[in-house]
Amino acid sequence: MNNRVVITGLGVVAPNGTGIAAFREAIKKGISGIRYDEQLAALKFSCQIAGKPEVSESLRQQYFEELELRQLGSSGIIYGVIAGMQAWADAGLPIAQETPDWDSGTIFGAGSSGVEKFREAVYKVDDLQVRRLGSTAVTQAMASGISAFLGGKLGLGNQVTTNSSACTTGAESVLLACERIKYGHAKRVLAGSTSDSGPYIWGGFDAMKVSTFKYNERPEAGSRPMSATASGIVPGSGAGALVLESLDSALERGATIYAEVLGGHINSGGQRNGGSMTAPNPAAVQRCITAALQQAGVQGADIDLINGHLTATGKDAEEIANWCSALQRSGKNFPYINALKSMVGHCLSASGSIELVAAALQLKEGFISPNINCEDLHPDIQALVDRERIPEQLLYKDINLVAKASFGFGDVNACIILQKYPQP
């Protein structure tokens, strides 16, 4: 089989907006969700700012029962369930009641799960209080906790699993879901990814000295992709979710279609030729992009917008150079490009899915969100790409093709090509 795959639902829990309406407004206006974090300051972190979603108690109560919330310590599961169920509702899909929905599944990624709960468990075990761990310690700490929660809440009877590939997780989940639908193994798959928040997730990045420490007094200016004064990532967290569905199923239901997933590619640089555990192999990045174009049946000249990985580190200029080589485009001929991390920070395993939600919105509604904090464009980037292709103001454009890529620790890559679907 070779089913066409479309996106029919979106959900998001992001540092600058929870829910599609709030998130859309934020990315259009260039609103940052990065704030000063008193906990990081108290723990003597060098980077004392972060992108942490604001999730009220009343919002949590809409998606979880009181008993669940009493024991639930995993912020990643909370973010992912909210985003996933939002996407399911946005797609107009019912929640299975007596019988599982055999045609629907979820591939929902995470970099880790329940770190706070795991920390609590370690202390209780060391204090000889193993019987006080509670009944949810395993389900929160297991890697597939998020997909298990979503599978149960939605009654999914198809594949229910979690993938994990560092910062590539979200993009990878969409491509894995797409493949399952394409070959007729499912009609619908809830794809996406989530990331826990807090010092036990972000501490390692602070120790690696890849987090910025120069903007603790100006949090909103801290995440600076493509800027000459970029000084490292701002850690973030949240979740993005997308309902992928066969085109036939979507048309039969009369569903709203945000975009069509034309194709994509996943690969690794093998930590060779410049690639390492923390840096991408440029040849692999370019190969991933060109293979995605080939699989989608489009040319580099056709791409209207790039949603980049662009983390606000010294690798940003190298990423732009890789795009230029892979697409064979530069200067004024380069596509428009935007970097969502300028507004939300680096949301780690959730980054790709949150950015894909932003890409799908821009494609369907015909706008290009602004890049913030790159008024002082890095000279190496300016030498490759014309300044107007990196907009600092909201643009309304009828865009047809978006390329979205994510590159993760372990020298792993994913690139997805989305196309605007002609609305009836």
VOFI-675426 format. One record per residue (C-alpha): residue number from 1; residue in three letters; x, y, z. Coordinates in steps of 0.5 Angstrom, whole numbers, plus 500, padded with zeros to 3 digits. Layout:
<sites>
site resi->NUM resn->ala px->X py->Y pz->Z
...
</sites>
This chain:
<sites>
site resi->1 resn->met px->500 py->500 pz->500
site resi->2 resn->asn px->502 py->507 pz->499
site resi->3 resn->asn px->497 py->511 pz->503
site resi->4 resn->arg px->498 py->519 pz->503
site resi->5 resn->val px->499 py->522 pz->510
site resi->6 resn->val px->496 py->528 pz->513
site resi->7 resn->ile px->496 py->532 pz->519
site resi->8 resn->thr px->489 py->533 pz->522
site resi->9 resn->gly px->490 py->535 pz->529
site resi->10 resn->leu px->495 py->539 pz->533
site resi->11 resn->gly px->497 py->540 pz->540
site resi->12 resn->val px->502 py->544 pz->544
site resi->13 resn->val px->505 py->546 pz->551
site resi->14 resn->ala px->510 py->551 pz->550
site resi->15 resn->pro px->514 py->556 pz->554
site resi->16 resn->asn px->511 py->561 pz->550
site resi->17 resn->gly px->504 py->558 pz->550
site resi->18 resn->thr px->499 py->552 pz->552
site resi->19 resn->gly px->494 py->551 pz->547
site resi->20 resn->ile px->494 py->552 pz->539
site resi->21 resn->ala px->491 py->559 pz->540
site resi->22 resn->ala px->496 py->562 pz->545
site resi->23 resn->phe px->502 py->559 pz->541
site resi->24 resn->arg px->499 py->562 pz->535
site resi->25 resn->glu px->499 py->569 pz->538
site resi->26 resn->ala px->506 py->568 pz->541
site resi->27 resn->ile px->510 py->566 pz->535
site resi->28 resn->lys px->506 py->571 pz->530
site resi->29 resn->lys px->508 py->576 pz->535
site resi->30 resn->gly px->515 py->574 pz->537
site resi->31 resn->ile px->513 py->573 pz->544
site resi->32 resn->ser px->519 py->570 pz->548
site resi->33 resn->gly px->517 py->564 pz->554
site resi->34 resn->ile px->524 py->565 pz->557
site resi->35 resn->arg px->524 py->567 pz->564
site resi->36 resn->tyr px->528 py->568 pz->570
site resi->37 resn->asp px->528 py->561 pz->574
site resi->38 resn->glu px->529 py->562 pz->582
site resi->39 resn->gln px->530 py->555 pz->583
site resi->40 resn->leu px->536 py->555 pz->578
site resi->41 resn->ala px->539 py->561 pz->581
site resi->42 resn->ala px->538 py->558 pz->588
site resi->43 resn->leu px->542 py->551 pz->586
site resi->44 resn->lys px->548 py->556 pz->583
site resi->45 resn->phe px->547 py->554 pz->576
site resi->46 resn->ser px->551 py->559 pz->571
site resi->47 resn->cys px->545 py->559 pz->566
site resi->48 resn->gln px->539 py->562 pz->571
site resi->49 resn->ile px->534 py->563 pz->565
site resi->50 resn->ala px->529 py->557 pz->562
site resi->51 resn->gly px->523 py->556 pz->558
site resi->52 resn->lys px->518 py->553 pz->562
site resi->53 resn->pro px->511 py->552 pz->560
site resi->54 resn->glu px->506 py->555 pz->565
site resi->55 resn->val px->501 py->550 pz->566
site resi->56 resn->ser px->495 py->552 pz->571
site resi->57 resn->glu px->492 py->547 pz->576
site resi->58 resn->ser px->486 py->548 pz->573
site resi->59 resn->leu px->488 py->546 pz->566
site resi->60 resn->arg px->491 py->540 pz->569
site resi->61 resn->gln px->485 py->538 pz->572
site resi->62 resn->gln px->482 py->538 pz->566
site resi->63 resn->tyr px->486 py->532 pz->563
site resi->64 resn->phe px->488 py->528 pz->570
site resi->65 resn->glu px->483 py->525 pz->575
site resi->66 resn->glu px->485 py->528 pz->582
site resi->67 resn->leu px->488 py->521 pz->585
site resi->68 resn->glu px->493 py->521 pz->579
site resi->69 resn->leu px->495 py->528 pz->580
site resi->70 resn->arg px->496 py->527 pz->587
site resi->71 resn->gln px->502 py->522 pz->585
site resi->72 resn->leu px->504 py->525 pz->579
site resi->73 resn->gly px->511 py->528 pz->579
site resi->74 resn->ser px->513 py->527 pz->572
site resi->75 resn->ser px->512 py->534 pz->568
site resi->76 resn->gly px->514 py->531 pz->562
site resi->77 resn->ile px->508 py->526 pz->562
site resi->78 resn->ile px->503 py->532 pz->564
site resi->79 resn->tyr px->506 py->536 pz->558
site resi->80 resn->gly px->505 py->530 pz->553
site resi->81 resn->val px->498 py->528 pz->556
site resi->82 resn->ile px->495 py->535 pz->555
site resi->83 resn->ala px->498 py->536 pz->548
site resi->84 resn->gly px->496 py->530 pz->546
site resi->85 resn->met px->489 py->530 pz->548
site resi->86 resn->gln px->489 py->537 pz->545
site resi->87 resn->ala px->491 py->534 pz->538
site resi->88 resn->trp px->486 py->529 pz->539
site resi->89 resn->ala px->480 py->534 pz->540
site resi->90 resn->asp px->483 py->538 pz->535
site resi->91 resn->ala px->482 py->533 pz->530
site resi->92 resn->gly px->475 py->532 pz->532
site resi->93 resn->leu px->476 py->524 pz->534
site resi->94 resn->pro px->472 py->521 pz->539
site resi->95 resn->ile px->475 py->517 pz->545
site resi->96 resn->ala px->474 py->510 pz->545
site resi->97 resn->gln px->470 py->507 pz->551
site resi->98 resn->glu px->468 py->500 pz->551
site resi->99 resn->thr px->472 py->497 pz->546
site resi->100 resn->pro px->479 py->500 pz->544
site resi->101 resn->asp px->480 py->504 pz->537
site resi->102 resn->trp px->484 py->498 pz->533
site resi->103 resn->asp px->485 py->503 pz->528
site resi->104 resn->ser px->489 py->508 pz->532
site resi->105 resn->gly px->496 py->508 pz->536
site resi->106 resn->thr px->501 py->513 pz->538
site resi->107 resn->ile px->508 py->514 pz->537
site resi->108 resn->phe px->510 py->519 pz->543
site resi->109 resn->gly px->517 py->520 pz->544
site resi->110 resn->ala px->521 py->522 pz->550
site resi->111 resn->gly px->528 py->524 pz->552
site resi->112 resn->ser px->527 py->521 pz->559
site resi->113 resn->ser px->521 py->520 pz->564
site resi->114 resn->gly px->519 py->522 pz->571
site resi->115 resn->val px->526 py->524 pz->573
site resi->116 resn->glu px->523 py->528 pz->579
site resi->117 resn->lys px->519 py->521 pz->581
site resi->118 resn->phe px->526 py->517 pz->580
site resi->119 resn->arg px->530 py->522 pz->584
site resi->120 resn->glu px->524 py->521 pz->590
site resi->121 resn->ala px->525 py->513 pz->589
site resi->122 resn->val px->532 py->513 pz->590
site resi->123 resn->tyr px->532 py->517 pz->596
site resi->124 resn->lys px->526 py->512 pz->599
site resi->125 resn->val px->530 py->506 pz->597
site resi->126 resn->asp px->536 py->509 pz->600
site resi->127 resn->asp px->532 py->510 pz->607
site resi->128 resn->leu px->529 py->503 pz->607
site resi->129 resn->gln px->522 py->506 pz->605
site resi->130 resn->val px->521 py->502 pz->599
site resi->131 resn->arg px->514 py->500 pz->601
site resi->132 resn->arg px->513 py->508 pz->600
site resi->133 resn->leu px->514 py->509 pz->593
site resi->134 resn->gly px->507 py->508 pz->591
site resi->135 resn->ser px->504 py->505 pz->586
site resi->136 resn->thr px->506 py->510 pz->580
site resi->137 resn->ala px->513 py->510 pz->581
site resi->138 resn->val px->514 py->505 pz->575
site resi->139 resn->thr px->509 py->508 pz->570
site resi->140 resn->gln px->512 py->515 pz->571
site resi->141 resn->ala px->519 py->513 pz->571
site resi->142 resn->met px->519 py->508 pz->565
site resi->143 resn->ala px->521 py->511 pz->558
site resi->144 resn->ser px->514 py->509 pz->555
site resi->145 resn->gly px->510 py->512 pz->561
site resi->146 resn->ile px->508 py->518 pz->556
site resi->147 resn->ser px->505 py->513 pz->551
site resi->148 resn->ala px->502 py->509 pz->556
site resi->149 resn->phe px->498 py->514 pz->559
site resi->150 resn->leu px->496 py->517 pz->552
site resi->151 resn->gly px->494 py->510 pz->550
site resi->152 resn->gly px->490 py->509 pz->556
site resi->153 resn->lys px->486 py->516 pz->556
site resi->154 resn->leu px->485 py->515 pz->549
site resi->155 resn->gly px->483 py->508 pz->548
site resi->156 resn->leu px->488 py->506 pz->543
site resi->157 resn->gly px->488 py->499 pz->540
site resi->158 resn->asn px->494 py->500 pz->535
site resi->159 resn->gln px->501 py->501 pz->536
site resi->160 resn->val px->503 py->505 pz->543
site resi->161 resn->thr px->510 py->506 pz->544
site resi->162 resn->thr px->515 py->511 pz->545
site resi->163 resn->asn px->521 py->513 pz->541
site resi->164 resn->ser px->528 py->517 pz->544
site resi->165 resn->ser px->533 py->520 pz->540
site resi->166 resn->ala px->535 py->526 pz->544
site resi->167 resn->cys px->533 py->533 pz->540
site resi->168 resn->thr px->531 py->529 pz->534
site resi->169 resn->thr px->526 py->525 pz->538
site resi->170 resn->gly px->520 py->529 pz->535
site resi->171 resn->ala px->521 py->529 pz->528
site resi->172 resn->glu px->523 py->522 pz->528
site resi->173 resn->ser px->516 py->520 pz->532
site resi->174 resn->val px->513 py->523 pz->526
site resi->175 resn->leu px->516 py->520 pz->521
site resi->176 resn->leu px->515 py->513 pz->524
site resi->177 resn->ala px->508 py->514 pz->525
site resi->178 resn->cys px->508 py->516 pz->517
site resi->179 resn->glu px->511 py->510 pz->515
site resi->180 resn->arg px->506 py->506 pz->519
site resi->181 resn->ile px->500 py->509 pz->516
site resi->182 resn->lys px->503 py->509 pz->509
site resi->183 resn->tyr px->503 py->502 pz->509
site resi->184 resn->gly px->496 py->501 pz->512
site resi->185 resn->his px->498 py->498 pz->519
site resi->186 resn->ala px->494 py->504 pz->522
site resi->187 resn->lys px->489 py->509 pz->520
site resi->188 resn->arg px->491 py->514 pz->525
site resi->189 resn->val px->497 py->515 pz->529
site resi->190 resn->leu px->498 py->521 pz->535
site resi->191 resn->ala px->505 py->523 pz->534
site resi->192 resn->gly px->510 py->528 pz->538
site resi->193 resn->ser px->514 py->528 pz->544
site resi->194 resn->thr px->515 py->531 pz->551
site resi->195 resn->ser px->521 py->533 pz->555
site resi->196 resn->asp px->521 py->534 pz->563
site resi->197 resn->ser px->523 py->540 pz->566
site resi->198 resn->gly px->527 py->542 pz->572
site resi->199 resn->pro px->534 py->542 pz->574
site resi->200 resn->tyr px->535 py->535 pz->574
site resi->201 resn->ile px->534 py->535 pz->566
site resi->202 resn->trp px->538 py->541 pz->565
site resi->203 resn->gly px->544 py->541 pz->570
site resi->204 resn->gly px->548 py->536 pz->565
site resi->205 resn->phe px->548 py->542 pz->560
site resi->206 resn->asp px->550 py->547 pz->565
site resi->207 resn->ala px->556 py->542 pz->567
site resi->208 resn->met px->558 py->542 pz->559
site resi->209 resn->lys px->558 py->549 pz->559
site resi->210 resn->val px->553 py->549 pz->553
site resi->211 resn->ser px->548 py->554 pz->556
site resi->212 resn->thr px->549 py->561 pz->556
site resi->213 resn->phe px->550 py->565 pz->562
site resi->214 resn->lys px->550 py->572 pz->560
site resi->215 resn->tyr px->543 py->574 pz->560
site resi->216 resn->asn px->541 py->572 pz->567
site resi->217 resn->glu px->539 py->579 pz->567
site resi->218 resn->arg px->535 py->579 pz->561
site resi->219 resn->pro px->532 py->573 pz->560
site resi->220 resn->glu px->528 py->574 pz->553
site resi->221 resn->ala px->534 py->576 pz->550
site resi->222 resn->gly px->538 py->570 pz->552
site resi->223 resn->ser px->536 py->565 pz->546
site resi->224 resn->arg px->540 py->568 pz->540
site resi->225 resn->pro px->540 py->563 pz->534
site resi->226 resn->met px->544 py->566 pz->528
site resi->227 resn->ser px->546 py->572 pz->532
site resi->228 resn->ala px->554 py->574 pz->533
site resi->229 resn->thr px->553 py->575 pz->540
site resi->230 resn->ala px->549 py->568 pz->541
site resi->231 resn->ser px->553 py->564 pz->547
site resi->232 resn->gly px->549 py->558 pz->548
site resi->233 resn->ile px->543 py->554 pz->549
site resi->234 resn->val px->537 py->556 pz->554
site resi->235 resn->pro px->534 py->550 pz->556
site resi->236 resn->gly px->527 py->549 pz->555
site resi->237 resn->ser px->521 py->544 pz->556
site resi->238 resn->gly px->514 py->542 pz->554
site resi->239 resn->ala px->511 py->538 pz->549
site resi->240 resn->gly px->508 py->538 pz->541
site resi->241 resn->ala px->503 py->533 pz->538
site resi->242 resn->leu px->500 py->532 pz->531
site resi->243 resn->val px->495 py->527 pz->529
site resi->244 resn->leu px->497 py->524 pz->523
site resi->245 resn->glu px->492 py->520 pz->519
site resi->246 resn->ser px->491 py->517 pz->512
site resi->247 resn->leu px->488 py->522 pz->507
site resi->248 resn->asp px->483 py->517 pz->505
site resi->249 resn->ser px->481 py->517 pz->513
site resi->250 resn->ala px->481 py->524 pz->513
site resi->251 resn->leu px->477 py->526 pz->507
site resi->252 resn->glu px->472 py->521 pz->509
site resi->253 resn->arg px->471 py->524 pz->516
site resi->254 resn->gly px->471 py->531 pz->513
site resi->255 resn->ala px->477 py->533 pz->518
site resi->256 resn->thr px->481 py->539 pz->517
site resi->257 resn->ile px->488 py->538 pz->514
site resi->258 resn->tyr px->493 py->542 pz->516
site resi->259 resn->ala px->499 py->540 pz->511
site resi->260 resn->glu px->501 py->533 pz->508
site resi->261 resn->val px->507 py->530 pz->510
site resi->262 resn->leu px->510 py->528 pz->503
site resi->263 resn->gly px->516 py->525 pz->506
site resi->264 resn->gly px->523 py->525 pz->510
site resi->265 resn->his px->529 py->521 pz->512
site resi->266 resn->ile px->533 py->519 pz->518
site resi->267 resn->asn px->540 py->518 pz->519
site resi->268 resn->ser px->546 py->518 pz->523
site resi->269 resn->gly px->553 py->521 pz->522
site resi->270 resn->gly px->556 py->515 pz->525
site resi->271 resn->gln px->560 py->520 pz->530
site resi->272 resn->arg px->565 py->520 pz->524
site resi->273 resn->asn px->568 py->526 pz->519
site resi->274 resn->gly px->567 py->532 pz->524
site resi->275 resn->gly px->561 py->528 pz->528
site resi->276 resn->ser px->561 py->526 pz->535
site resi->277 resn->met px->557 py->525 pz->541
site resi->278 resn->thr px->555 py->532 pz->541
site resi->279 resn->ala px->556 py->535 pz->534
site resi->280 resn->pro px->553 py->533 pz->527
site resi->281 resn->asn px->557 py->530 pz->521
site resi->282 resn->pro px->556 py->535 pz->516
site resi->283 resn->ala px->556 py->530 pz->510
site resi->284 resn->ala px->550 py->526 pz->514
site resi->285 resn->val px->546 py->533 pz->515
site resi->286 resn->gln px->547 py->534 pz->508
site resi->287 resn->arg px->545 py->527 pz->506
site resi->288 resn->cys px->539 py->527 pz->510
site resi->289 resn->ile px->536 py->533 pz->507
site resi->290 resn->thr px->537 py->531 pz->500
site resi->291 resn->ala px->535 py->524 pz->502
site resi->292 resn->ala px->528 py->527 pz->505
site resi->293 resn->leu px->527 py->531 pz->498
site resi->294 resn->gln px->528 py->525 pz->494
site resi->295 resn->gln px->523 py->521 pz->498
site resi->296 resn->ala px->518 py->527 pz->498
site resi->297 resn->gly px->519 py->528 pz->490
site resi->298 resn->val px->521 py->535 pz->490
site resi->299 resn->gln px->527 py->539 pz->489
site resi->300 resn->gly px->531 py->544 pz->493
site resi->301 resn->ala px->529 py->550 pz->489
site resi->302 resn->asp px->522 py->548 pz->491
site resi->303 resn->ile px->522 py->549 pz->498
site resi->304 resn->asp px->519 py->556 pz->501
site resi->305 resn->leu px->521 py->556 pz->508
site resi->306 resn->ile px->526 py->552 pz->513
site resi->307 resn->asn px->524 py->551 pz->520
site resi->308 resn->gly px->531 py->550 pz->522
site resi->309 resn->his px->534 py->546 pz->528
site resi->310 resn->leu px->539 py->552 pz->530
site resi->311 resn->thr px->540 py->552 pz->537
site resi->312 resn->ala px->544 py->559 pz->539
site resi->313 resn->thr px->551 py->555 pz->539
site resi->314 resn->gly px->557 py->556 pz->535
site resi->315 resn->lys px->554 py->550 pz->530
site resi->316 resn->asp px->549 py->555 pz->527
site resi->317 resn->ala px->553 py->558 pz->522
site resi->318 resn->glu px->555 py->550 pz->520
site resi->319 resn->glu px->548 py->548 pz->520
site resi->320 resn->ile px->546 py->554 pz->515
site resi->321 resn->ala px->552 py->552 pz->510
site resi->322 resn->asn px->549 py->545 pz->510
site resi->323 resn->trp px->542 py->547 pz->508
site resi->324 resn->cys px->546 py->552 pz->503
site resi->325 resn->ser px->550 py->545 pz->500
site resi->326 resn->ala px->544 py->541 pz->500
site resi->327 resn->leu px->539 py->545 pz->497
site resi->328 resn->gln px->544 py->548 pz->492
site resi->329 resn->arg px->541 py->555 pz->494
site resi->330 resn->ser px->544 py->561 pz->498
site resi->331 resn->gly px->544 py->569 pz->498
site resi->332 resn->lys px->537 py->572 pz->495
site resi->333 resn->asn px->536 py->565 pz->493
site resi->334 resn->phe px->536 py->562 pz->499
site resi->335 resn->pro px->529 py->560 pz->502
site resi->336 resn->tyr px->526 py->564 pz->508
site resi->337 resn->ile px->528 py->561 pz->515
site resi->338 resn->asn px->526 py->561 pz->522
site resi->339 resn->ala px->528 py->559 pz->529
site resi->340 resn->leu px->523 py->558 pz->534
site resi->341 resn->lys px->528 py->557 pz->539
site resi->342 resn->ser px->529 py->564 pz->539
site resi->343 resn->met px->522 py->564 pz->543
site resi->344 resn->val px->522 py->558 pz->547
site resi->345 resn->gly px->529 py->556 pz->548
site resi->346 resn->his px->532 py->549 pz->547
site resi->347 resn->cys px->526 py->544 pz->549
site resi->348 resn->leu px->531 py->538 pz->548
site resi->349 resn->ser px->527 py->532 pz->546
site resi->350 resn->ala px->520 py->536 pz->545
site resi->351 resn->ser px->524 py->541 pz->541
site resi->352 resn->gly px->522 py->538 pz->534
site resi->353 resn->ser px->515 py->536 pz->535
site resi->354 resn->ile px->514 py->543 pz->538
site resi->355 resn->glu px->517 py->546 pz->532
site resi->356 resn->leu px->513 py->542 pz->527
site resi->357 resn->val px->507 py->544 pz->530
site resi->358 resn->ala px->509 py->551 pz->529
site resi->359 resn->ala px->511 py->549 pz->522
site resi->360 resn->ala px->504 py->546 pz->520
site resi->361 resn->leu px->501 py->552 pz->523
site resi->362 resn->gln px->505 py->557 pz->518
site resi->363 resn->leu px->504 py->553 pz->512
site resi->364 resn->lys px->496 py->552 pz->513
site resi->365 resn->glu px->495 py->559 pz->515
site resi->366 resn->gly px->500 py->563 pz->510
site resi->367 resn->phe px->505 py->566 pz->515
site resi->368 resn->ile px->512 py->566 pz->517
site resi->369 resn->ser px->514 py->567 pz->524
site resi->370 resn->pro px->519 py->572 pz->526
site resi->371 resn->asn px->526 py->571 pz->528
site resi->372 resn->ile px->528 py->575 pz->535
site resi->373 resn->asn px->534 py->576 pz->538
site resi->374 resn->cys px->538 py->576 pz->531
site resi->375 resn->glu px->539 py->583 pz->530
site resi->376 resn->asp px->546 py->582 pz->530
site resi->377 resn->leu px->546 py->577 pz->525
site resi->378 resn->his px->553 py->572 pz->525
site resi->379 resn->pro px->558 py->574 pz->520
site resi->380 resn->asp px->559 py->567 pz->517
site resi->381 resn->ile px->551 py->567 pz->516
site resi->382 resn->gln px->551 py->573 pz->513
site resi->383 resn->ala px->556 py->571 pz->508
site resi->384 resn->leu px->551 py->565 pz->506
site resi->385 resn->val px->544 py->568 pz->506
site resi->386 resn->asp px->541 py->575 pz->504
site resi->387 resn->arg px->539 py->578 pz->511
site resi->388 resn->glu px->531 py->579 pz->508
site resi->389 resn->arg px->531 py->571 pz->508
site resi->390 resn->ile px->532 py->571 pz->516
site resi->391 resn->pro px->525 py->575 pz->517
site resi->392 resn->glu px->525 py->579 pz->524
site resi->393 resn->gln px->518 py->581 pz->523
site resi->394 resn->leu px->512 py->577 pz->522
site resi->395 resn->leu px->511 py->576 pz->514
site resi->396 resn->tyr px->504 py->574 pz->511
site resi->397 resn->lys px->506 py->569 pz->505
site resi->398 resn->asp px->503 py->563 pz->501
site resi->399 resn->ile px->508 py->558 pz->502
site resi->400 resn->asn px->507 py->551 pz->499
site resi->401 resn->leu px->513 py->547 pz->502
site resi->402 resn->val px->517 py->547 pz->509
site resi->403 resn->ala px->523 py->543 pz->510
site resi->404 resn->lys px->524 py->542 pz->518
site resi->405 resn->ala px->530 py->538 pz->521
site resi->406 resn->ser px->532 py->536 pz->527
site resi->407 resn->phe px->539 py->534 pz->529
site resi->408 resn->gly px->541 py->531 pz->536
site resi->409 resn->phe px->546 py->528 pz->541
site resi->410 resn->gly px->549 py->522 pz->538
site resi->411 resn->asp px->550 py->525 pz->531
site resi->412 resn->val px->543 py->523 pz->529
site resi->413 resn->asn px->539 py->527 pz->524
site resi->414 resn->ala px->532 py->527 pz->521
site resi->415 resn->cys px->528 py->532 pz->516
site resi->416 resn->ile px->521 py->532 pz->514
site resi->417 resn->ile px->518 py->535 pz->508
site resi->418 resn->leu px->511 py->538 pz->509
site resi->419 resn->gln px->506 py->541 pz->503
site resi->420 resn->lys px->500 py->545 pz->504
site resi->421 resn->tyr px->494 py->541 pz->502
site resi->422 resn->pro px->489 py->545 pz->498
site resi->423 resn->gln px->483 py->546 pz->502
site resi->424 resn->pro px->476 py->545 pz->498
</sites>
